[in-house]
Amino acid sequence: MVTDQFKAKDDAGNVYQVVVHRNSINTSTLNGPGSLAGLPDFRLSDGRSLNRLSQDVFQIVQTGTKITRV
């Protein structure tokens, strides 16, 4: 599920839309249902994958371009 969206910019001034997906992890037991939020998955709106380098800096996997949250 999409949990967040924000804009990021590269050094050339190009603006990208970052979409954060987070899946739910089933932690149900015999005592009852349960779930936890999984790790975030960062992608561009066009589906390209991102690696998170720091709190606000990401790298586009396919191109190596670094982008910064604005």
SERO-934106 format. One record per residue: residue in three letters; x, y negated, z negated of N, C-alpha, C, O in turn. Coordinates in nm, 3 decimals, m for minus. Example, Ala and Ser with C-alpha at 12.3 -4.5 7.8 and 13.67 -1.06 7.14 Angstrom:
2
NODE/ALA/1.319/0.569/m0.780/1.230/0.450/m0.780/1.320/0.330/m0.780/1.424/0.332/m0.846
NODE/SER/1.285/0.225/m0.708/1.367/0.106/m0.714/1.290/m0.003/m0.787/1.341/m0.114/m0.804
//
This chain:
70
NODE/MET/0.083/0.117/0.000/0.000/0.000/0.000/0.088/m0.124/0.000/0.196/m0.123/m0.058
NODE/VAL/0.042/m0.230/0.064/0.115/m0.356/0.068/0.098/m0.427/m0.065/m0.015/m0.449/m0.110
NODE/THR/0.211/m0.462/m0.129/0.204/m0.528/m0.260/0.250/m0.673/m0.257/0.223/m0.748/m0.350
NODE/ASP/0.320/m0.713/m0.150/0.370/m0.850/m0.142/0.409/m0.880/0.003/0.439/m0.789/0.080
NODE/GLN/0.408/m1.008/0.038/0.455/m1.056/0.168/0.521/m1.191/0.145/0.474/m1.271/0.064
NODE/PHE/0.630/m1.216/0.218/0.696/m1.346/0.208/0.778/m1.371/0.333/0.803/m1.280/0.411
NODE/LYS/0.820/m1.496/0.350/0.901/m1.534/0.465/1.048/m1.533/0.427/1.085/m1.559/0.313
NODE/ALA/1.132/m1.502/0.527/1.277/m1.503/0.509/1.337/m1.562/0.636/1.277/m1.556/0.744
NODE/LYS/1.458/m1.619/0.623/1.522/m1.688/0.734/1.666/m1.641/0.749/1.734/m1.614/0.649
NODE/ASP/1.712/m1.631/0.876/1.853/m1.596/0.899/1.935/m1.724/0.918/1.880/m1.834/0.916
NODE/ASP/2.066/m1.709/0.937/2.155/m1.825/0.951/2.127/m1.907/1.076/2.161/m2.026/1.082
NODE/ALA/2.067/m1.845/1.177/2.034/m1.916/1.301/1.901/m1.992/1.292/1.864/m2.062/1.385
NODE/GLY/1.831/m1.978/1.178/1.705/m2.048/1.159/1.582/m1.968/1.199/1.470/m2.019/1.187
NODE/ASN/1.599/m1.845/1.244/1.484/m1.761/1.279/1.410/m1.721/1.152/1.471/m1.686/1.051
NODE/VAL/1.278/m1.728/1.158/1.194/m1.695/1.042/1.131/m1.558/1.062/1.083/m1.526/1.171
NODE/TYR/1.132/m1.478/0.958/1.077/m1.341/0.960/0.973/m1.325/0.850/0.982/m1.390/0.746
NODE/GLN/0.876/m1.241/0.875/0.776/m1.206/0.773/0.815/m1.073/0.712/0.823/m0.972/0.782
NODE/VAL/0.840/m1.071/0.582/0.877/m0.949/0.510/0.753/m0.894/0.440/0.679/m0.967/0.375
NODE/VAL/0.732/m0.764/0.455/0.618/m0.697/0.392/0.673/m0.592/0.294/0.759/m0.511/0.330
NODE/VAL/0.623/m0.595/0.172/0.668/m0.502/0.068/0.560/m0.396/0.049/0.446/m0.427/0.017
NODE/HIS/0.598/m0.271/0.069/0.508/m0.157/0.048/0.552/m0.086/m0.080/0.671/m0.077/m0.109
NODE/ARG/0.455/m0.035/m0.155/0.487/0.041/m0.275/0.385/0.153/m0.287/0.265/0.129/m0.299
NODE/ASN/0.435/0.277/m0.282/0.348/0.393/m0.294/0.325/0.428/m0.440/0.402/0.388/m0.528
NODE/SER/0.222/0.500/m0.464/0.188/0.546/m0.598/0.242/0.688/m0.618/0.229/0.772/m0.529
NODE/ILE/0.301/0.713/m0.733/0.352/0.846/m0.766/0.255/0.912/m0.862/0.223/0.858/m0.968
NODE/ASN/0.208/1.030/m0.823/0.113/1.104/m0.906/0.185/1.161/m1.028/0.280/1.239/m1.014
NODE/THR/0.140/1.123/m1.148/0.198/1.175/m1.272/0.093/1.251/m1.353/0.106/1.265/m1.475
NODE/SER/m0.009/1.300/m1.285/m0.116/1.372/m1.354/m0.063/1.498/m1.422/0.029/1.564/m1.372
NODE/THR/m0.122/1.530/m1.536/m0.089/1.652/m1.609/m0.219/1.724/m1.642/m0.327/1.681/m1.603
NODE/LEU/m0.207/1.831/m1.714/m0.328/1.900/m1.759/m0.406/1.816/m1.858/m0.525/1.841/m1.882
NODE/ASN/m0.341/1.716/m1.916/m0.408/1.627/m2.010/m0.486/1.516/m1.942/m0.560/1.443/m2.007
NODE/GLY/m0.471/1.502/m1.811/m0.548/1.400/m1.740/m0.471/1.337/m1.626/m0.352/1.363/m1.606
NODE/PRO/m0.542/1.252/m1.552/m0.481/1.186/m1.437/m0.384/1.076/m1.480/m0.392/1.022/m1.590
NODE/GLY/m0.292/1.044/m1.390/m0.198/0.936/m1.414/m0.120/0.904/m1.289/m0.109/0.986/m1.198
NODE/SER/m0.065/0.785/m1.285/0.019/0.746/m1.171/0.112/0.633/m1.212/0.085/0.559/m1.307
NODE/LEU/0.222/0.620/m1.137/0.319/0.513/m1.156/0.346/0.450/m1.020/0.334/0.516/m0.916
NODE/ALA/0.383/0.323/m1.021/0.421/0.257/m0.897/0.559/0.307/m0.855/0.650/0.315/m0.937
NODE/GLY/0.574/0.340/m0.727/0.703/0.386/m0.675/0.795/0.270/m0.645/0.761/0.154/m0.670
NODE/LEU/0.913/0.300/m0.591/1.008/0.197/m0.555/0.957/0.117/m0.436/0.888/0.173/m0.350
NODE/PRO/0.989/m0.013/m0.429/0.943/m0.093/m0.316/1.017/m0.057/m0.187/1.134/m0.022/m0.189
NODE/ASP/0.945/m0.067/m0.076/1.000/m0.044/0.058/0.984/m0.175/0.133/0.872/m0.220/0.157
NODE/PHE/1.096/m0.237/0.171/1.094/m0.366/0.239/1.105/m0.346/0.389/1.195/m0.277/0.437
NODE/ARG/1.012/m0.407/0.465/1.012/m0.399/0.611/0.970/m0.534/0.668/0.903/m0.613/0.602
NODE/LEU/1.011/m0.558/0.792/0.961/m0.676/0.862/0.820/m0.645/0.913/0.780/m0.529/0.921
NODE/SER/0.746/m0.749/0.946/0.609/m0.729/0.993/0.605/m0.647/1.122/0.502/m0.587/1.153
NODE/ASP/0.715/m0.643/1.198/0.719/m0.561/1.320/0.762/m0.417/1.292/0.776/m0.338/1.386
NODE/GLY/0.783/m0.382/1.165/0.813/m0.245/1.126/0.961/m0.214/1.105/0.994/m0.106/1.056
NODE/ARG/1.051/m0.307/1.141/1.194/m0.281/1.122/1.227/m0.273/0.973/1.171/m0.346/0.892
NODE/SER/1.318/m0.184/0.938/1.356/m0.158/0.800/1.454/m0.263/0.748/1.533/m0.319/0.824
NODE/LEU/1.447/m0.288/0.617/1.538/m0.381/0.550/1.609/m0.311/0.436/1.550/m0.226/0.368
NODE/ASN/1.734/m0.346/0.415/1.806/m0.308/0.294/1.812/m0.431/0.205/1.840/m0.541/0.252
NODE/ARG/1.784/m0.413/0.078/1.790/m0.524/m0.016/1.933/m0.535/m0.068/1.986/m0.441/m0.127
NODE/LEU/1.996/m0.651/m0.045/2.134/m0.673/m0.087/2.141/m0.741/m0.223/2.234/m0.716/m0.300
NODE/SER/2.044/m0.827/m0.251/2.033/m0.895/m0.381/1.888/m0.936/m0.399/1.803/m0.898/m0.318
NODE/GLN/1.859/m1.012/m0.501/1.720/m1.051/m0.530/1.651/m1.114/m0.409/1.535/m1.083/m0.381
NODE/ASP/1.721/m1.202/m0.337/1.660/m1.276/m0.227/1.725/m1.253/m0.091/1.686/m1.318/0.006
NODE/VAL/1.823/m1.165/m0.082/1.895/m1.142/0.045/1.871/m0.999/0.092/1.882/m0.904/0.014
NODE/PHE/1.838/m0.986/0.222/1.809/m0.857/0.283/1.889/m0.845/0.412/1.932/m0.945/0.469
NODE/GLN/1.909/m0.722/0.458/1.976/m0.698/0.584/1.885/m0.614/0.673/1.833/m0.511/0.630
NODE/ILE/1.866/m0.659/0.798/1.786/m0.583/0.893/1.871/m0.464/0.937/1.979/m0.482/0.993
NODE/VAL/1.823/m0.343/0.911/1.899/m0.221/0.936/1.940/m0.209/1.082/2.055/m0.175/1.111
NODE/GLN/1.850/m0.236/1.174/1.875/m0.214/1.316/1.977/m0.311/1.376/2.043/m0.277/1.473
NODE/THR/1.990/m0.432/1.320/2.076/m0.534/1.380/2.191/m0.577/1.289/2.290/m0.632/1.338
NODE/GLY/2.180/m0.553/1.160/2.282/m0.600/1.065/2.263/m0.745/1.024/2.341/m0.796/0.944
NODE/THR/2.163/m0.812/1.078/2.138/m0.953/1.046/2.096/m0.967/0.901/2.011/m0.893/0.851
NODE/LYS/2.156/m1.065/0.832/2.118/m1.093/0.693/2.014/m1.205/0.692/2.028/m1.306/0.761
NODE/ILE/1.911/m1.185/0.611/1.806/m1.285/0.597/1.787/m1.317/0.450/1.811/m1.233/0.364
NODE/THR/1.743/m1.439/0.422/1.725/m1.487/0.285/1.582/m1.533/0.264/1.524/m1.603/0.348
NODE/ARG/1.526/m1.493/0.152/1.389/m1.532/0.117/1.381/m1.684/0.104/1.469/m1.748/0.046
NODE/VAL/1.273/m1.742/0.160/1.253/m1.887/0.150/1.133/m1.920/0.065/1.100/m2.037/0.046
//
